[in-house]
């Protein structure tokens, strides 16, 4: 497939395909950066509604291993710089997973991503994942492929707080271009400051445990058991279960192996970024996911905002049931929208260095 030969002779706008698109965090950020996303692909049918509704972009529910490359290529016109983006499921490489086994089918999805890039031969590529991926041979193989395919590559661990995302999340970000050297834009280009939990969610309506806001179905949280209600009432922002009366401490935490997990059953601190939002953030006992002052876990909406989704982002169709485990998975697995924007702007500015008029600001 022919590569765009001379970006300087046209006024192109980047057009992209988002593989493993999830609910659309990366796509939403890319579109904010004026990257035109033509298609999102994911195997999870729960992603379809939030993806197309919020981003006005086509969604294909299909396993990446079953994609027809010719049909995929038809979504990316050859006359524009083409971007293939993707964040393969990362749980097997996460620090939360103590058994990152090659028998896990998710291990090999990065190789499937490589096959798509090889088939489409786009000018631009980006991949985002957990930092732990960099420690494995499958990532080295990915970088070797990009080098042999004549991409200029940058890869770095990004602290999300540096870019104004109110969450202590770190991600591995790879940018690659056949058009010239490329790097992720530094935080100074965005004039970002560290944003806190207070900055992100302090203005949302108060909730009781088990309640939902009548104006926003996603601003809801599960009920707490009587014991967990006592536990959160005994918790202070930034504290741990070690501060509690011994009668409230879980049996597992009294064991030697459990004493090394002080971050569960904790409240967030108003004036610090949130911890990494996981797929189970809506449960008080699943991490430091207690609200800073209300006696409850953070709501689904609050988790989405801490992932930098717009407050209006919809995850379910109107009048349809809200399954907290499904929505929690979509939110926790998402690329933070703000990080998607940073990635998109980096590509846009990259093209401007080749031709200042190539991409409209």
Order of alpha helices (4+ residues) and beta strands (2+ residues): beta-alpha-beta-alpha-beta-alpha-beta-alpha-beta-alpha-beta-beta-alpha-beta-beta-alpha-alpha-alpha-alpha-alpha
